[in-house]
Each structure stands twice: as structure tokens, then as C-alpha cells.
Amino acid sequence: MKYSFILGHNPTLSIMEILNVFLLFKINVQIISFSEEALLLEIENEFSIKTFFSRLGGSIKMGEIEKDYKDYTDIDKLDINEILKLFNIQEDKKVYFGLSFYNLNAPAFFKIQEGVKKLAIKIKRKLQEQGLKVRWVISQEKNLSSVVVKKNKLIEQGAEILILIDKDKVYLGKTLMVQEFEKYNQRDYNRPVRDIEKGMLPPKLAQIMLNLGQIKKEQIILDPFCGSGTILQEASLMGYENVIGSDIDFNSIKTTKKNLEWLHNKIKNQKLVPSEVEGSKIKNKLFQCDARELSKKIPFNSIDTIVSEPYLGPIKDIKNTTKIIRELSKLYLESFREFKKILKTQGVIVIIFPVFKTVKNELLFLSILDEIKKQGWKNNLKLPRELFQKYIIKITLRNSIIYSRPDQRVFREIFIFRKTERKN
């Protein structure tokens, strides 16, 4: 079967996350096509779509492709009867439908929109001829958002028709699932404590980082800069039970504990939680510790994966950037020495480095990669061959991925490191 994934605002992270989760689940996939908007895969194995999609933080929608056609120039001439087979029509209920069309690699994609409008009118008329009450859901945006799809019950009482346009084909399908935006917002903004001054890791990004680690369910995860507990929260919701959090700041430990207790109560009430893990239990170990002294609290070679966003420096009033970079570089290098002691052989770190944007729009990085390599770490961010030399895949020369918003002064640089046998 062919499946489509509509990607989030960072397509590189979205695609890498999807492929990493398939690898974790040992599901064979073939990349058919991809763009900044969508990823199209051929998937060989059977798998639980609900379980799979609920793990993803970087995908907006997931759909199933039913047909493909060689000619994409006349969208309005697609077979209406084939399209109507995609609808979920319930007796005595109004039918809601919408169309979203995404560019894979079509050279004349801008000419498609008028054909889509004609097609929607034909669909509506055909349904009305069957005596059905019909509403064609439209949006001010080019495509329907997950919010529009969810609130208009398109999946339950009709369909969101997906049309993916490639350079020599058009793919026709329907949306199966959309991102649970309400639960993300509530887990992010409704928590008892949010420390904006220290920076807030988005729950979606925490999910992506955990997925990049390809962590097995029984493995031990550590966040040594747990802050307000976002990574611990998302790891628990993804079904991981061996999760440890630490932080040098005692108030952060109290904050994390309070947030996790709040989440535990929501789980018991089956609120804010991805449907596939409702009823899960939060089991986290928390303790106060400087990341540069972790081996005093954690046994050597006992942790499988470290996933963390350390202190990234001040969010506002960045004046002496040189001093900040020097201090953070020291913190990171000393922390990595401790990580080497407590991480198992071939253990993995998924971690964020700060990148500072100057008033001249220059980017300043932590120049510590050579020192980290000397400690015995391998930069382990790997790409499938199909992704090479594609302009939308934005991997830095440092073999990292930048995650940012236009108005940010401090960007996030995501790395994956693997422990090697090299001695200090």
C-alpha cells in the first residue's frame, strides 16, 4: 500500500522522524517521492496506523493512496465514482468533504487549483443526486488544516480527498488521521508550570527527538537537563517506562514532578493523551544533579539513550555572545565526558545545541565538535540514499538539523551522537 504524510514546518525533521520510526518498528518502506509538503511511501508490512501516527510529532496528516493516474493536467476529469468510494457516508447524516492538493514535483502545479474547484463541484452534485445533504468544506489557505479537518468531522462523516501531484503522475487518496492539535496545546500550555524565561521545548519536538533515537520500549532513557519535564512527559506518553530525569536546579525538579503528577491525573481521566496509550502509567525517577557529575548518581554503562535540551543561554538580551558561547561550550564538553561514563556501549545521544543569530543575521555555533569526537563520540545522523542531493533536505555541514522560527534569536541545532570504543 501507498501512504502519504503531510509534513510539518521542518520537512527534514519530519521525514527523518517517519523513517526512523519505521526502522524501529522493523517495517520495510520504499520512498516513492517527497517534497517540502509531503512524503509518499510504499509500505510492505501490515502495521497499526493509529499506533504509528500517534508517535509522530512532525507530521500533520497521514493518508492512504488508492489510485494513481499518469495525466495530472485535467484534475477535474478524475473518475467521480472512484472518488466516492473513499467517502465514509453514514445513513441519515450530513456528508462533509474537502479537497487538499499537495505538490510533490509537478512543474506546472500552479495550474491545478482551478481543476480542483471544478472537481469539488462535480463531487457535491453527484452526492446530492443520491439524496444526501452535502457540505463542501473550504479554507482561506490552499489546503485544509488538521484543525479544519477535525472540527468539520471530514474523516468521520465524509472525506478529505488528498491529491498529490508528481512530475508524471497524480495520486488520489484520503486522509486517515490528523495530528491531535488540541491535546498538544493542552499538554503544552495547560501544564501547572511553564518557565518561559528558561525556554520551552515544544512537546512535538520532544517527540521527534525521542523518535530519532530509535529507542526500544524496554530501554532506559535519561534527560539530564529535564527543566519542566517535557521530554519525560512525552516519553511516558509514548509508552516508555524506564525514564529518568535530573537537573542541577532543585526548582526544576519540583516543576517536573508537579507537571508529571498533573499529567498522571489526566491519564487516569483519559484526557490530553494520545488514544493509543490511554491508561498508561507515569513512572519516572527524578533527582537533583549537575550533569557534569552524573556518574556520582548513575552507575557506569547503565543508560541506553540520552535525549535532552540543555541550557541554551539567555533567551532575551543577548549581549556578550562570545562569553555565552565560551561558557556553554565548557558546560557541554564537561557533560559529554560524564555521558561517556554512564552510557552503554553504542549508546545514543539526541541533543540540542544553541545557535545564536546576530543582528547581522549571522549564525554563531558551538565549535566543540572536534573535542567531542576526541572524547569518543561519532556524529550519527544518517540519511537514506534516496534523500541525498535533494534541495529540501537541509542538513548542515556539521551534520546537524536546524530547528527555528523566524522571530527567534536562539535557534536549536539537533545532533545524534553514538558512543564509540575510543578511549579518552
N, C-alpha and C positions, 0 to 999 in steps of 0.2 A: 504493500500500500504506500501511497504517496501522502505525506503530511506537510502542511505549511506552518511556519512560525512567523508571526509578525513581531518584529524586533523592537526593543526599547531604544532610548536615545543614544546608547553607545552600542552600535551594531557589533563591534569587535568582541566586546564582553558577552553580549547576548549569544552570539554564535559559539564562542568558546565554551560558555556555560552549557549550552544544549549538548554539544558533542561530548563534553566531559561527563555529563550525567548518563548519556547513552553508554559510554565506556564503563562507568561504574556499574550500570545495570547489565553489562555484557550483552548489549543489543547491537546487532550489526546494522549500520546505516551507510547509505551512499548519498553523497551530495550531488543533487541534480543541478541546482542553480541557486544563486543568492545575490542580494543587493543590499543597499543600506536599509531597505524597507522590510525585506522578507528573506527567509531561508526555506528552500524546498528540498525535502529529503525523501529517499526511498528507504523504507524500513522493513527489514526481512522478518524479524521476530514479532510474535504477539506480545503486547505489553499493556499495562493498565494506563490508559491515557490520563485518567483523573489523578492517579498517584504520581505519574511523571510530571504533569504540568503543574501540580501543586508545589513542586520543589523549586520551580524556576522563578527567579527574581527579575530576570531581564527580558522576558517575553510577554507581549501584550495579549496576544491571541494564539490559539492553536486551531488549525483546521484540517479537514480531510479532503483530499482531491479525488474527485470522482471521474472526471473526463479531461482529456486534452485535445486540442484542435490545432491544425497546422496554420490556419489563417487567423490572424488577430485583427485584421483591418476592419472587419464588419462585426463588431461585438453584438449589435442588435439583431443579427441573424442567427445567433445561437439557438439551439433546439429548446423551445419553451418546455416541452414535455419532459426533457431530461432535467431541466432546472427544477420543475415542480416535484420531481422525485426526491429532491433534497429537503423539502419542507416537512416540518413537524406540525401537521394540522390536527387540531383537536376538535371533536364534534361540539357544535354549539358555542364555539369560542372564536372571537375575532382573530384574524390572521395578521401578524405583523412581519414585515420583511424589509430588508435593506440590502444595498449592494456596496461593497467596498472593492476597489481595484488597486493593485499594487504593481509597481514596475520592477521586474527582475532585470531584464536587459533590453527592453524594447527601444529601438532607435526613434520611433515616432509615437512615443507614449502620449504626448500631449493631444493627439488627435482622437484618443479613445473616449474621452469623457462624454461627448455628445452621443455616441453609440450606447453608452451605459444608460443614459437617461431614456433613450428610446426603448431599450430592453426592459427597464423597470416598468414603463407604462404598459408594455405588452404583458408582462407578468401580472400586473394588477388587473388588467382587463380579463385575462384568462381565468384568474381566480374568481373574479366577480361573476363570470359566466357560469361558474359552478354553484352560484348562490351564496358565496361566502362574503362576509364583511371583511374588508381588507384595508390595511393602512400601510402605505409606503413610507418608511422612516428615513428621513434625510437629515443632513447636518450641514452646518456652515463650513466645516472642514471638508477636505477632499474625501476622507474616509470616516467611517463611523468609529468612534472611540469605544473602549471597553465599557465606559460609563453609559453611553447611549445604547449599546447592545444589551447590557444588563437591565437597565431601567425600563426598556421597552419590551422586554421578555422575548427577544427575537429567537433565541435558541429554544425556549420552551414552547412558544406559540407561533412558530413560523420558521424563519431562517434569516441568517445573514449570509448572503451569497458572496463568496470570495472569487475574484477574478484576478489571476496573476498573469502578467504579460511578459513573455520572454522574447528573445530576438527572433525566434522562428515558431513559437507556439503560444497558445493561450490555455491556461489551466483553470478549470472550473471546479469549485468545491464549496464547502460550507464551514462556518465556524463551529467548533465543538466546545471550546472553553475560552473564557476571557479571564484576565487577571482579577483577583479579588481585591479591588481597589479600596473598598470600604474597610476591610479587615486590616489592610496595610496601614491605612490612615489612622485607624483607631489604635493599632499597636504602636504606632509612632507618636502620635500627638496626644493620645488619651492616657498615656502612662502616668503614674503618680509623679515621677520626677524626670525632667528633661533639662540637661545642662547645656544651654546654648553657648555659653561662653567657652566651654571646652571643645565645642564642635559635636555635631550629632551624626553618627554613622547611619545612613538610611537602612531600614530593615531589608529592602530589596538588594542593596549592595552587600549586606552581610550574608544573605542567602547565596548570592553569586560567588562570593569568596569561599564559602563552605563547599559549594559545588565544584569549584576549581580544584579543591584539594582531593577530590575523588575519595572521600572518606567512607570507609565501610562502617556499618551500623555499630559494630562492637568495639570500634577503635576509640582511643582516648584523645579528646580534643582539649587544648589549653588556649585560653585567651589571657595573656599576662598583662594586658592593659585594658581590663574589662570595662572601665568607665561606668556607664549606666546600664551595661549588660545586654546590649543589642545582639551581639554575636551569640552569647549564651542563650538568649531568648529564642533566636531563630534556629539555632542548633537543636534545642529541645523540641521545638515545633516540627522539625524535620525528622524527629524520631531518635535522635542521638541521646543516649542516657549517661554516657561516661564523659561528662563535660565539666571542666574545671575553669574557674575564673580567679584571677588575682589582680591586685592593683596596689601601687605604693600609697595611694590616698585612702585613708580609712573611710572618709565620707563617700567615696565611690563604691566601696564595698557595701556600705549601708544603702546607698541608692540602688545598686544592683539587686540586693536582697529584697528591697521593697518592691521594685519593679517585677521581679520574678514571682514574688508572693501574689501580687496583683494578677499576673498572667495565669498563675496556677488556679486562682479563683475563677477566672474567665474560662479556663479549660473545663473546670467542673460544671460551669453553667453552659458549656458549649457555645461560647461567644469568642469572636475575634480569631478563631483558629481555623486553618485550612481543613476542609471537611475530611480529608483522609487521615488526619491524626487526632480527631476529636476523641477525648478520653485519655490522651497521653498524660503522663505524669512528669512534672519538673523535678529532676534530680540533679542538683548542681552542688559542687564543692566550691566554697568561696573562702579566700583568706587574704589578709593584707601582706604584701611582699613587694619589695623593689625587684623589678625584672632583672636587675644586674646581680641579684643574689638568690635566684630561683633554686639553685642546687642545694641550698640550705633547707629548703622545704619539700622539694620534689626529688625522688630517687633518680639516679643516673639511668639513662636509656629506658625511660618508662613511658614517654609521651609519643603518640603516633603522629599527631598533627598539631601545629600551632597556627591559629587563624587570629589575626589581630590588626587593629589600627592603633599604633602607639600615639603618644603625644605628638601633634604636628606643629607645635608652636602656636603663637598668638593668632587668633582669627582676625582681630582688628588691630589698627595702629601698628602695622609692621614697619618699624623704623630702621633698626640695625640688623638688616637681613644677614650680613656676614657673620655677626655674632650668633644669631639664632641658628644658622646652618652649622656653625662650628660646634655649638652645644648639642644640637640634635644628632650630629654625626657621631659624637662621643657616646651619647646615650644608646644609639642603635648598635654601634660596634661592640660595646660592653654587653649589651643584651644578647647579641648574637653569640658571643662567647659562652654565655650561660645556656642559651638554647642548644648549643652543640653538646653540652654535658647531659641534658635531660631528655633530648630527643633520641628515639630509637634509630638504629642504622637504617638508612634510606628514608628516614622520616622527612616530612614535608612542612614547609612554612609558606603560608599565603599571607602576605603582609603589605601594608600600605606605607609608602614613603611620602613625605610632603614635597611639593614642587611650588616654588614661590614665583608669582607673577609680578614683575616690576611695573612701575608707572610707564615704562617704555615698552611694555608688553614682552619683555624678555623673560625666559623661564630659567630659574636657578634650581639646580638639583643637588641632592646629597652625593658628593663624589667619593663614595666609600665602597664601590663595587669591587675594586681590586683587593681591598683589605678583607672584604667578606669572602672572596674567593680563596685568599690565602688561609683563612680560618678553616676552610674545608667545606665550602658550600658551592653547589652547582646551580646556576640560573636555569630553572627547569620549565620555563614557559615554552611549550611545544605547539606547533601548528601542523595540522594535516597538510599534505602536499597540495591538495586542491585549493587551499586558501592562499598559497604563495602568489605574489605578484598581482594581487587584486587590490585596487586602489582603496576599497572601503575598509580593508583590514589594516588598522592603524596600530602597528607595533613599533615602539621607539627603537632607536639604535642601541639602547640599553637593554633591549629585550623585555620591555615592560609595557603596560597599557595605562594610558592617562584617562582618568575619570574626572570630569569637571562640568561646571555650569558657567555660562558666560559672565556672570557677575562675581565670580569667586576670585579671591586674591591668592588663596592657597588651594592648589589642585591636589588630587590624590593620584599617586603612581603605584600601580599594583604589580607586585612581583610574586613569583613562585620559586622557592629555593628548595633544593633537596640536599640532605646531609650526605657527604661523601666519606670515604675512608681516610682521606688525607688528614694527617696529624697537624696540630698547631706548631 
